[in-house]
């Protein structure tokens, strides 16, 4: 079983949450199926810098330099993303799969969305959302899109300054549990990620997906 880290949009915190999961459940591996913006540094490189030393980072399926939507990056590169190639590595036990952009980001000009990959995979998703103004609409729409396609939702992570009202509204109207609230990590480095991991998913609700040891934080 694997866990897909998706989000309500870009720059919401998927990469940091992925690193936290790898620090919390150290048997897990990491995979970024599609990446854009490689000219500014890849998410895989960031995870390697933030996650525990020795974390297994799998090769990206597709990597494009421009920091734009994958369908556009692929077009500019003269390529087409073949979704048949983007299959979670079944031989991996406990794979953290980081998505690209938000749930509905297009992968190809013919209308294939990241959501279509989520349907194909059938793996549980952890939705990362901002804790701040505007998050209710973005989060509830993302949850609705996932559920309309029967994609399992493992929970929500709120990234940013704690906001009790937004958390309660997301849980109530989204009928979902907020697994964790992630404060701003400053500085953002391996040490602060490791420290934050000790308080992340304290109930071990994601343990069955990522770590056979039932969530011991080592």
Secondary structure, DSSP 8 states (H G I E B T S, - for coil): -EEEEEESSTTSSHHHHHHHHHHHSTT-EEE-SEE--GGG--HHHHHHHHS-TT--B---SEE-SSSS-HHHHHHHTT----GGG----TTSSSEEEE--SSTT-B-STTS-BHHHHHHHH--EEEEEEESSTTHHHHHHHHHHHHHHTT--EEEEEEESS--HHHHHHHHHHHT--EEEEE---SS-SHHHHHHHHTTSSTT-TTHHHH-TT-S---
